[in-house]
Amino acid sequence: MAVNVHKYWTQSWEKATEEAIVCEWLQLAEMNLVRGFVLAKELFGIFESFDAEEAKSKKLSEDLKAMSLEKAHLESEKRALQFKLDLVVTKEADRKAKYKIELKAAKECLKQARDQKRAAEAHRGGSEVGRRPDPYG
């Protein structure tokens, strides 16, 4: 009977040991599974943040393109306004040059008229206005 008790006790011990080992493995597997879920959640959070950063980057890129187009448009308007300003300045300079030429021509005409008047007075013998009569003449 002692052999049978020993055999039963040995079998029970082996069975209990196997069950303990299985339970321990199950607990480790469960802990690993929980760790796996935690890591997966963390990775998912990281991927979500990457997606958010990528969306921000894409938005910034689109904003940069829009600003670049706006800058090009403003530079084009600036060149157009500078051309108009140059045209107005040129027209003003041309107008001033034209008036200078006309003024110079008017002065020349006035000088010629004075010269002609002097020549006519000299030919007639002087100006009649403010002239004393010739006592001998």
DSSP file (Angstrom, degrees, kcal/mol; ACC not computed):
  #  RESIDUE AA STRUCTURE BP1 BP2  ACC     N-H-->O    O-->H-N    N-H-->O    O-->H-N    TCO  KAPPA ALPHA  PHI   PSI    X-CA   Y-CA   Z-CA
    1    1 A M     >        0   0    0      0, 0.0     4,-2.5     0, 0.0     5,-0.2   0.000 360.0 360.0 360.0 -32.9    0.0    0.0    0.0
    2    2 A A  H  >  +     0   0    0      1,-0.2     4,-2.8     2,-0.2     5,-0.2   0.859 360.0  53.1 -63.1 -34.8    2.9    2.4    0.7
    3    3 A V  H  > S+     0   0    0      2,-0.2     4,-2.9     1,-0.2    -1,-0.2   0.925 109.2  48.4 -66.8 -42.1    3.9    1.9   -2.9
    4    4 A N  H  > S+     0   0    0      2,-0.2     4,-2.8     1,-0.2    -2,-0.2   0.910 112.6  47.8 -64.8 -40.9    0.5    2.8   -4.1
    5    5 A V  H  X S+     0   0    0     -4,-2.5     4,-3.4     2,-0.2     5,-0.2   0.931 113.4  48.2 -64.7 -45.2    0.4    5.9   -1.8
    6    6 A H  H  X S+     0   0    0     -4,-2.8     4,-2.7     1,-0.2    -2,-0.2   0.923 113.5  47.4 -60.6 -43.0    3.8    7.0   -3.0
    7    7 A K  H  X S+     0   0    0     -4,-2.9     4,-2.5     2,-0.2    -2,-0.2   0.901 114.8  46.2 -64.3 -41.8    2.8    6.4   -6.6
    8    8 A Y  H  X S+     0   0    0     -4,-2.8     4,-2.8     2,-0.2    -2,-0.2   0.918 113.9  47.9 -67.5 -43.3   -0.5    8.4   -6.1
    9    9 A W  H  X S+     0   0    0     -4,-3.4     4,-2.8     2,-0.2    -2,-0.2   0.902 112.9  49.0 -65.4 -39.2    1.3   11.1   -4.3
   10   10 A T  H  X S+     0   0    0     -4,-2.7     4,-2.7    -5,-0.2    -2,-0.2   0.908 112.9  47.0 -65.0 -43.6    4.0   11.3   -7.0
   11   11 A Q  H  X S+     0   0    0     -4,-2.5     4,-2.8     2,-0.2    -2,-0.2   0.914 113.5  48.3 -65.2 -41.5    1.3   11.4   -9.7
   12   12 A S  H  X S+     0   0    0     -4,-2.8     4,-3.2     2,-0.2     5,-0.2   0.909 112.5  49.6 -63.3 -42.2   -0.6   14.1   -7.8
   13   13 A W  H  X S+     0   0    0     -4,-2.8     4,-2.9     2,-0.2    -2,-0.2   0.933 112.7  46.0 -63.3 -45.3    2.6   16.1   -7.3
   14   14 A E  H  X S+     0   0    0     -4,-2.7     4,-2.9     2,-0.2    -2,-0.2   0.911 114.7  48.1 -62.5 -43.1    3.5   15.8  -11.0
   15   15 A K  H  X S+     0   0    0     -4,-2.8     4,-2.7     2,-0.2    -2,-0.2   0.923 114.0  46.4 -65.4 -43.2    0.0   16.8  -12.0
   16   16 A A  H  X S+     0   0    0     -4,-3.2     4,-2.8     2,-0.2    -2,-0.2   0.899 113.2  50.0 -64.2 -40.8    0.0   19.7   -9.5
   17   17 A T  H  X S+     0   0    0     -4,-2.9     4,-2.9    -5,-0.2    -2,-0.2   0.928 111.4  48.0 -63.7 -44.9    3.4   20.8  -10.8
   18   18 A E  H  X S+     0   0    0     -4,-2.9     4,-2.9     1,-0.2    -2,-0.2   0.916 113.1  48.4 -61.4 -42.9    2.2   20.6  -14.4
   19   19 A E  H  X S+     0   0    0     -4,-2.7     4,-3.0     2,-0.2    -2,-0.2   0.906 112.5  48.6 -64.8 -40.3   -0.9   22.6  -13.5
   20   20 A A  H  X S+     0   0    0     -4,-2.8     4,-3.0     2,-0.2    -2,-0.2   0.914 112.8  47.8 -63.9 -43.3    1.2   25.2  -11.6
   21   21 A I  H  X S+     0   0    0     -4,-2.9     4,-2.8     2,-0.2    -2,-0.2   0.927 113.4  47.6 -64.0 -43.6    3.6   25.4  -14.6
   22   22 A V  H  X S+     0   0    0     -4,-2.9     4,-2.7     2,-0.2    -2,-0.2   0.925 113.4  48.3 -62.8 -44.3    0.6   25.8  -17.0
   23   23 A C  H  X S+     0   0    0     -4,-3.0     4,-2.8     2,-0.2    -2,-0.2   0.918 112.1  49.1 -61.7 -43.0   -0.9   28.4  -14.7
   24   24 A E  H  X S+     0   0    0     -4,-3.0     4,-2.7     2,-0.2    -2,-0.2   0.922 112.2  48.0 -62.9 -43.4    2.4   30.2  -14.5
   25   25 A W  H  X S+     0   0    0     -4,-2.8     4,-2.8     2,-0.2    -2,-0.2   0.900 111.9  50.3 -63.6 -39.7    2.8   30.1  -18.3
   26   26 A L  H  X S+     0   0    0     -4,-2.7     4,-2.8     2,-0.2    -2,-0.2   0.909 110.7  48.9 -63.9 -41.6   -0.8   31.4  -18.6
   27   27 A Q  H  X S+     0   0    0     -4,-2.8     4,-2.8     2,-0.2    -2,-0.2   0.923 113.2  46.9 -63.9 -43.3   -0.1   34.2  -16.2
   28   28 A L  H  X S+     0   0    0     -4,-2.7     4,-2.8     2,-0.2    -2,-0.2   0.907 113.0  49.5 -62.7 -41.7    3.1   35.1  -18.1
   29   29 A A  H  X S+     0   0    0     -4,-2.8     4,-2.6     2,-0.2    -2,-0.2   0.914 111.8  48.6 -63.7 -41.6    1.2   34.9  -21.4
   30   30 A E  H  X S+     0   0    0     -4,-2.8     4,-2.7     2,-0.2    -2,-0.2   0.922 112.5  47.9 -64.3 -43.9   -1.5   37.1  -20.0
   31   31 A M  H  X S+     0   0    0     -4,-2.8     4,-3.0     2,-0.2    -2,-0.2   0.913 113.3  48.2 -62.3 -42.6    1.0   39.6  -18.7
   32   32 A N  H  X S+     0   0    0     -4,-2.8     4,-2.9     2,-0.2    -2,-0.2   0.886 110.9  51.3 -64.5 -38.1    2.8   39.5  -22.1
   33   33 A L  H  X S+     0   0    0     -4,-2.6     4,-2.5     2,-0.2    -2,-0.2   0.923 111.4  47.0 -64.3 -43.7   -0.6   40.0  -23.8
   34   34 A V  H  X S+     0   0    0     -4,-2.7     4,-2.8     2,-0.2    -2,-0.2   0.935 113.6  48.3 -62.9 -45.6   -1.4   43.0  -21.6
   35   35 A R  H  X S+     0   0    0     -4,-3.0     4,-3.1     1,-0.2     5,-0.2   0.908 110.2  52.9 -59.0 -41.2    2.1   44.4  -22.3
   36   36 A G  H  X S+     0   0    0     -4,-2.9     4,-2.8     2,-0.2    -2,-0.2   0.908 109.8  47.5 -61.3 -41.9    1.5   43.8  -26.0
   37   37 A F  H  X S+     0   0    0     -4,-2.5     4,-2.9     2,-0.2    -2,-0.2   0.913 112.4  49.5 -65.5 -41.6   -1.7   45.7  -25.8
   38   38 A V  H  X S+     0   0    0     -4,-2.8     4,-2.7     2,-0.2    -2,-0.2   0.941 114.0  45.3 -61.5 -46.8    0.0   48.5  -23.9
   39   39 A L  H  X S+     0   0    0     -4,-3.1     4,-3.1     2,-0.2    -2,-0.2   0.904 112.8  50.9 -63.0 -41.1    2.8   48.6  -26.5
   40   40 A A  H  X S+     0   0    0     -4,-2.8     4,-3.0    -5,-0.2    -2,-0.2   0.916 110.7  48.9 -62.1 -42.3    0.3   48.4  -29.3
   41   41 A K  H  X S+     0   0    0     -4,-2.9     4,-2.5     2,-0.2    -2,-0.2   0.919 112.6  47.9 -63.2 -43.5   -1.7   51.3  -27.8
   42   42 A E  H  X S+     0   0    0     -4,-2.7     4,-2.6     2,-0.2    -2,-0.2   0.926 113.4  47.4 -62.2 -44.9    1.5   53.3  -27.4
   43   43 A L  H  X S+     0   0    0     -4,-3.1     4,-3.1     2,-0.2    -2,-0.2   0.912 110.7  51.8 -62.4 -41.7    2.5   52.6  -31.0
   44   44 A F  H  X S+     0   0    0     -4,-3.0     4,-2.6     2,-0.2    -1,-0.2   0.905 110.3  49.3 -60.9 -40.7   -0.9   53.5  -32.2
   45   45 A G  H  X S+     0   0    0     -4,-2.5     4,-2.5     2,-0.2    -2,-0.2   0.898 111.2  49.3 -63.0 -41.0   -0.6   56.8  -30.3
   46   46 A I  H  X S+     0   0    0     -4,-2.6     4,-2.6     2,-0.2    -2,-0.2   0.926 111.8  48.2 -64.0 -43.7    2.8   57.3  -31.9
   47   47 A F  H  X S+     0   0    0     -4,-3.1     4,-2.6     2,-0.2    -2,-0.2   0.888 110.8  51.6 -64.4 -37.7    1.3   56.6  -35.3
   48   48 A E  H  X S+     0   0    0     -4,-2.6     4,-2.6     2,-0.2    -1,-0.2   0.914 110.6  47.9 -63.8 -41.4   -1.6   58.9  -34.6
   49   49 A S  H  X S+     0   0    0     -4,-2.5     4,-2.9     2,-0.2    -2,-0.2   0.888 110.7  51.8 -67.0 -37.0    0.9   61.7  -33.6
   50   50 A F  H  X S+     0   0    0     -4,-2.6     4,-2.8     2,-0.2    -2,-0.2   0.923 110.7  48.5 -61.4 -42.9    2.9   61.0  -36.8
   51   51 A D  H  X S+     0   0    0     -4,-2.6     4,-2.3     2,-0.2    -2,-0.2   0.905 112.1  48.7 -62.9 -40.9   -0.3   61.3  -38.8
   52   52 A A  H  X S+     0   0    0     -4,-2.6     4,-2.5     2,-0.2    -2,-0.2   0.924 113.0  47.0 -64.8 -44.0   -1.1   64.5  -37.0
   53   53 A E  H  X S+     0   0    0     -4,-2.9     4,-2.8     1,-0.2    -2,-0.2   0.891 111.4  51.6 -64.1 -39.2    2.4   65.9  -37.7
   54   54 A E  H  X S+     0   0    0     -4,-2.8     4,-2.5     2,-0.2    -1,-0.2   0.898 110.0  49.3 -64.0 -39.9    2.1   64.8  -41.3
   55   55 A A  H  X S+     0   0    0     -4,-2.3     4,-2.5     2,-0.2    -2,-0.2   0.909 112.1  48.3 -64.9 -42.2   -1.2   66.6  -41.6
   56   56 A K  H  X S+     0   0    0     -4,-2.5     4,-2.9     2,-0.2    -2,-0.2   0.925 112.1  49.5 -62.1 -43.8    0.3   69.7  -40.0
   57   57 A S  H  X S+     0   0    0     -4,-2.8     4,-2.4     1,-0.2    -2,-0.2   0.907 111.2  48.7 -62.2 -42.8    3.3   69.5  -42.4
   58   58 A K  H  X S+     0   0    0     -4,-2.5     4,-2.4     2,-0.2    -1,-0.2   0.909 112.2  49.1 -63.8 -41.7    1.0   69.1  -45.4
   59   59 A K  H  X S+     0   0    0     -4,-2.5     4,-2.7     2,-0.2    -2,-0.2   0.916 111.9  48.5 -63.7 -44.2   -1.0   72.1  -44.2
   60   60 A L  H  X S+     0   0    0     -4,-2.9     4,-2.6     2,-0.2    -2,-0.2   0.889 110.6  51.7 -63.4 -38.4    2.1   74.2  -43.8
   61   61 A S  H  X S+     0   0    0     -4,-2.4     4,-2.3     2,-0.2    -2,-0.2   0.916 111.0  47.1 -63.6 -43.1    3.3   73.1  -47.2
   62   62 A E  H  X S+     0   0    0     -4,-2.4     4,-2.4     2,-0.2    -2,-0.2   0.905 112.3  50.2 -65.3 -40.4    0.0   74.2  -48.8
   63   63 A D  H  X S+     0   0    0     -4,-2.7     4,-2.6     2,-0.2    -2,-0.2   0.899 109.8  51.4 -62.8 -40.2    0.2   77.5  -46.9
   64   64 A L  H  X S+     0   0    0     -4,-2.6     4,-2.3     2,-0.2    -2,-0.2   0.903 109.8  49.0 -64.0 -41.6    3.7   78.0  -48.1
   65   65 A K  H  X S+     0   0    0     -4,-2.3     4,-2.4     2,-0.2    -2,-0.2   0.915 111.8  49.2 -62.8 -42.5    2.7   77.4  -51.7
   66   66 A A  H  X S+     0   0    0     -4,-2.4     4,-2.4     1,-0.2    -2,-0.2   0.908 112.1  48.2 -63.3 -41.9   -0.2   79.8  -51.3
   67   67 A M  H  X S+     0   0    0     -4,-2.6     4,-2.8     2,-0.2    -1,-0.2   0.877 109.9  52.7 -65.6 -37.0    2.1   82.4  -49.8
   68   68 A S  H  X S+     0   0    0     -4,-2.3     4,-2.4     2,-0.2    -2,-0.2   0.918 110.6  46.8 -64.7 -43.2    4.6   81.9  -52.6
   69   69 A L  H  X S+     0   0    0     -4,-2.4     4,-2.3     2,-0.2    -2,-0.2   0.906 112.8  49.7 -64.2 -40.9    1.8   82.4  -55.2
   70   70 A E  H  X S+     0   0    0     -4,-2.4     4,-2.7     2,-0.2    -2,-0.2   0.900 110.2  51.1 -63.7 -41.1    0.7   85.5  -53.3
   71   71 A K  H  X S+     0   0    0     -4,-2.8     4,-2.6     2,-0.2    -2,-0.2   0.920 110.2  48.9 -62.4 -43.9    4.3   86.8  -53.2
   72   72 A A  H  X S+     0   0    0     -4,-2.4     4,-2.1     1,-0.2    -2,-0.2   0.904 111.8  49.7 -62.2 -40.8    4.6   86.3  -57.0
   73   73 A H  H  X S+     0   0    0     -4,-2.3     4,-2.4     2,-0.2    -2,-0.2   0.921 112.0  47.5 -63.9 -44.1    1.3   88.1  -57.6
   74   74 A L  H  X S+     0   0    0     -4,-2.7     4,-2.5     1,-0.2    -2,-0.2   0.881 110.8  51.3 -65.9 -38.0    2.4   91.0  -55.4
   75   75 A E  H  X S+     0   0    0     -4,-2.6     4,-2.5     2,-0.2    -1,-0.2   0.891 109.6  50.9 -65.2 -37.8    5.8   91.2  -57.1
   76   76 A S  H  X S+     0   0    0     -4,-2.1     4,-2.3     2,-0.2    -2,-0.2   0.921 111.5  46.9 -63.4 -44.6    4.0   91.3  -60.5
   77   77 A E  H  X S+     0   0    0     -4,-2.4     4,-2.8     2,-0.2    -2,-0.2   0.889 110.5  53.6 -63.3 -38.5    1.8   94.1  -59.3
   78   78 A K  H  X S+     0   0    0     -4,-2.5     4,-2.6     2,-0.2    -2,-0.2   0.927 109.4  47.6 -61.9 -44.8    4.8   95.9  -57.9
   79   79 A R  H  X S+     0   0    0     -4,-2.5     4,-2.3     2,-0.2    -1,-0.2   0.903 112.0  50.3 -63.1 -40.1    6.5   95.7  -61.4
   80   80 A A  H  X S+     0   0    0     -4,-2.3     4,-2.3     2,-0.2    -2,-0.2   0.921 112.8  45.9 -64.1 -43.7    3.3   96.9  -63.1
   81   81 A L  H  X S+     0   0    0     -4,-2.8     4,-2.7     2,-0.2    -2,-0.2   0.883 111.5  52.0 -66.8 -37.7    3.1   99.9  -60.7
   82   82 A Q  H  X S+     0   0    0     -4,-2.6     4,-2.8     2,-0.2    -2,-0.2   0.899 109.4  50.5 -64.0 -39.5    6.8  100.6  -61.1
   83   83 A F  H  X S+     0   0    0     -4,-2.3     4,-2.3     2,-0.2    -2,-0.2   0.922 111.5  48.0 -63.0 -43.7    6.3  100.6  -64.9
   84   84 A K  H  X S+     0   0    0     -4,-2.3     4,-2.5     2,-0.2    -2,-0.2   0.910 112.3  49.3 -63.4 -41.4    3.3  103.0  -64.5
   85   85 A L  H  X S+     0   0    0     -4,-2.7     4,-2.9     2,-0.2     5,-0.2   0.927 111.0  49.1 -63.4 -45.0    5.4  105.3  -62.3
   86   86 A D  H  X S+     0   0    0     -4,-2.8     4,-2.7     1,-0.2    -1,-0.2   0.891 111.1  51.2 -60.2 -39.2    8.3  105.3  -64.7
   87   87 A L  H  X S+     0   0    0     -4,-2.3     4,-2.6     2,-0.2    -2,-0.2   0.919 111.6  46.2 -64.8 -43.7    5.8  106.1  -67.5
   88   88 A V  H  X S+     0   0    0     -4,-2.5     4,-2.7     2,-0.2    -2,-0.2   0.918 114.0  48.4 -64.9 -43.4    4.4  109.0  -65.5
   89   89 A V  H  X S+     0   0    0     -4,-2.9     4,-2.7     2,-0.2    -2,-0.2   0.908 112.6  48.9 -63.1 -41.3    7.9  110.3  -64.6
   90   90 A T  H  X S+     0   0    0     -4,-2.7     4,-3.0    -5,-0.2    -2,-0.2   0.922 111.8  48.5 -64.4 -43.8    8.9  110.0  -68.2
   91   91 A K  H  X S+     0   0    0     -4,-2.6     4,-2.7     2,-0.2    -2,-0.2   0.909 112.7  48.7 -62.3 -41.3    5.8  111.8  -69.4
   92   92 A E  H  X S+     0   0    0     -4,-2.7     4,-2.7     2,-0.2    -2,-0.2   0.912 112.7  47.6 -64.7 -42.7    6.5  114.5  -66.8
   93   93 A A  H  X S+     0   0    0     -4,-2.7     4,-2.8     2,-0.2    -2,-0.2   0.913 112.8  48.9 -64.8 -41.6   10.1  114.8  -67.9
   94   94 A D  H  X S+     0   0    0     -4,-3.0     4,-2.7     2,-0.2    -2,-0.2   0.909 111.5  49.7 -62.4 -41.3    9.0  114.9  -71.5
   95   95 A R  H  X S+     0   0    0     -4,-2.7     4,-2.7     2,-0.2    -2,-0.2   0.920 112.4  47.4 -63.7 -43.7    6.5  117.7  -70.7
   96   96 A K  H  X S+     0   0    0     -4,-2.7     4,-2.6     2,-0.2    -2,-0.2   0.916 112.6  49.1 -63.4 -42.5    9.1  119.7  -68.8
   97   97 A A  H  X S+     0   0    0     -4,-2.8     4,-2.5     2,-0.2    -2,-0.2   0.908 111.2  50.2 -62.8 -41.1   11.6  119.2  -71.7
   98   98 A K  H  X S+     0   0    0     -4,-2.7     4,-2.8     1,-0.2    -2,-0.2   0.923 111.9  47.3 -62.9 -44.4    8.9  120.4  -74.1
   99   99 A Y  H  X S+     0   0    0     -4,-2.7     4,-3.2     2,-0.2    -2,-0.2   0.872 110.8  52.2 -65.6 -36.2    8.1  123.4  -72.0
  100  100 A K  H  X S+     0   0    0     -4,-2.6     4,-2.8     2,-0.2    -2,-0.2   0.922 111.8  46.4 -63.4 -43.0   11.8  124.2  -71.7
  101  101 A I  H  X S+     0   0    0     -4,-2.5     4,-2.6     2,-0.2    -2,-0.2   0.926 115.1  46.4 -64.0 -43.9   12.1  124.0  -75.5
  102  102 A E  H  X S+     0   0    0     -4,-2.8     4,-2.8     2,-0.2    -2,-0.2   0.903 113.5  48.9 -65.4 -40.4    9.0  126.2  -75.9
  103  103 A L  H  X S+     0   0    0     -4,-3.2     4,-2.9     2,-0.2    -2,-0.2   0.917 112.1  48.5 -64.2 -42.7   10.3  128.6  -73.3
  104  104 A K  H  X S+     0   0    0     -4,-2.8     4,-2.4     2,-0.2    -2,-0.2   0.914 113.1  47.8 -62.9 -41.9   13.6  128.8  -75.0
  105  105 A A  H  X S+     0   0    0     -4,-2.6     4,-2.6     2,-0.2    -2,-0.2   0.897 112.0  49.8 -65.5 -40.1   11.9  129.3  -78.4
  106  106 A A  H  X S+     0   0    0     -4,-2.8     4,-2.8     2,-0.2    -2,-0.2   0.917 111.4  48.7 -65.1 -42.5    9.7  132.0  -76.8
  107  107 A K  H  X S+     0   0    0     -4,-2.9     4,-2.8     2,-0.2    -2,-0.2   0.907 111.9  49.7 -61.5 -40.9   12.7  133.8  -75.3
  108  108 A E  H  X S+     0   0    0     -4,-2.4     4,-2.7     2,-0.2    -2,-0.2   0.914 111.6  48.2 -64.1 -42.4   14.4  133.5  -78.7
  109  109 A C  H  X S+     0   0    0     -4,-2.6     4,-2.7     2,-0.2    -2,-0.2   0.916 112.2  49.1 -63.7 -42.8   11.4  135.0  -80.4
  110  110 A L  H  X S+     0   0    0     -4,-2.8     4,-2.6     2,-0.2    -2,-0.2   0.908 111.8  49.2 -62.7 -42.0   11.2  137.8  -77.8
  111  111 A K  H  X S+     0   0    0     -4,-2.8     4,-2.8     2,-0.2    -2,-0.2   0.919 112.1  47.9 -63.2 -43.5   14.9  138.5  -78.3
  112  112 A Q  H  X S+     0   0    0     -4,-2.7     4,-2.8     2,-0.2    -2,-0.2   0.899 111.3  50.9 -63.7 -40.0   14.4  138.6  -82.1
  113  113 A A  H  X S+     0   0    0     -4,-2.7     4,-2.4     2,-0.2    -2,-0.2   0.913 112.2  46.7 -64.5 -41.3   11.4  140.9  -81.7
  114  114 A R  H  X S+     0   0    0     -4,-2.6     4,-2.9     2,-0.2     5,-0.2   0.920 112.9  49.5 -64.0 -43.7   13.5  143.2  -79.4
  115  115 A D  H  X S+     0   0    0     -4,-2.8     4,-2.6     1,-0.2    -2,-0.2   0.915 112.5  47.6 -61.6 -41.5   16.3  143.1  -81.9
  116  116 A Q  H  X S+     0   0    0     -4,-2.8     4,-2.6     2,-0.2    -1,-0.2   0.890 111.8  50.2 -66.0 -38.6   13.9  143.9  -84.7
  117  117 A K  H  X S+     0   0    0     -4,-2.4     4,-2.8     2,-0.2     5,-0.2   0.921 112.4  47.0 -65.0 -43.4   12.4  146.8  -82.8
  118  118 A R  H  X S+     0   0    0     -4,-2.9     4,-2.8     2,-0.2    -2,-0.2   0.904 112.6  49.6 -63.9 -41.3   15.8  148.2  -82.0
  119  119 A A  H  X S+     0   0    0     -4,-2.6     4,-2.0    -5,-0.2    -2,-0.2   0.909 112.3  47.7 -65.0 -40.1   16.8  147.8  -85.6
  120  120 A A  H  X S+     0   0    0     -4,-2.6     4,-2.3     2,-0.2    -2,-0.2   0.908 113.8  47.2 -66.9 -41.1   13.6  149.6  -86.7
  121  121 A E  H  X>S+     0   0    0     -4,-2.8     5,-4.1     1,-0.2     4,-1.7   0.902 112.5  49.3 -66.1 -39.9   14.1  152.4  -84.2
  122  122 A A  H  <5S+     0   0    0     -4,-2.8    -1,-0.2     3,-0.2    -2,-0.2   0.873 111.8  49.5 -66.4 -34.5   17.7  152.8  -85.2
  123  123 A H  H  <5S+     0   0    0     -4,-2.0    -2,-0.2     1,-0.2    -1,-0.2   0.878 114.8  43.8 -70.9 -38.0   16.6  152.9  -88.9
  124  124 A R  H  <5S-     0   0    0     -4,-2.3    -2,-0.2    -5,-0.1    -1,-0.2   0.683 124.1-101.0 -81.7 -18.6   13.9  155.5  -88.1
  125  125 A G  T  <5S-     0   0    0     -4,-1.7    -3,-0.2    -5,-0.2     2,-0.2   0.612  74.9 -45.0 108.2  17.0   16.2  157.5  -86.0
  126  126 A G  S   <S-     0   0    0     -5,-4.1     2,-0.3    -6,-0.2     5,-0.1  -0.559  83.6 -44.8 119.9 177.9   15.0  156.5  -82.6
  127  127 A S        -     0   0    0     -2,-0.2    -9,-0.0     1,-0.1    -6,-0.0  -0.613  36.4-150.2 -84.5 141.3   11.9  156.0  -80.7
  128  128 A E  S >  S+     0   0    0     -2,-0.3     3,-1.2     2,-0.1     2,-0.4   0.751  76.7  86.2 -82.5 -26.1    9.2  158.5  -81.0
  129  129 A V  T 3  S+     0   0    0      1,-0.3     3,-0.1    -3,-0.0    -2,-0.1  -0.639 107.9   2.6 -79.1 128.3    7.9  157.9  -77.5
  130  130 A G  T 3  S+     0   0    0     -2,-0.4     2,-0.4     1,-0.3    -1,-0.3   0.681 100.9 134.4  74.1  16.9    9.7  160.0  -75.0
  131  131 A R    <   -     0   0    0     -3,-1.2    -1,-0.3    -5,-0.1     3,-0.1  -0.822  53.9-129.2-103.0 136.7   11.8  161.7  -77.7
  132  132 A R        -     0   0    0     -2,-0.4    -3,-0.0    -3,-0.1     2,-0.0  -0.567  33.2-103.4 -79.4 143.0   12.4  165.3  -77.8
  133  133 A P        -     0   0    0      0, 0.0    -1,-0.1     0, 0.0     3,-0.0  -0.361  37.9-105.4 -64.7 147.7   11.7  167.0  -81.0
  134  134 A D    >   -     0   0    0      1,-0.2     3,-1.2     2,-0.1    -3,-0.0  -0.624  24.4-153.5 -76.2 118.3   14.7  167.9  -83.0
  135  135 A P  T 3  S+     0   0    0      0, 0.0    -1,-0.2     0, 0.0     0, 0.0   0.731  93.7  42.4 -68.5 -17.5   15.2  171.6  -82.7
  136  136 A Y  T 3         0   0    0      1,-0.1    -2,-0.1    -3,-0.0     0, 0.0   0.379 360.0 360.0-104.1   3.7   17.0  171.8  -86.0
  137  137 A G    <         0   0    0     -3,-1.2    -1,-0.1     0, 0.0    -3,-0.0   0.501 360.0 360.0-114.3 360.0   14.8  169.6  -87.9
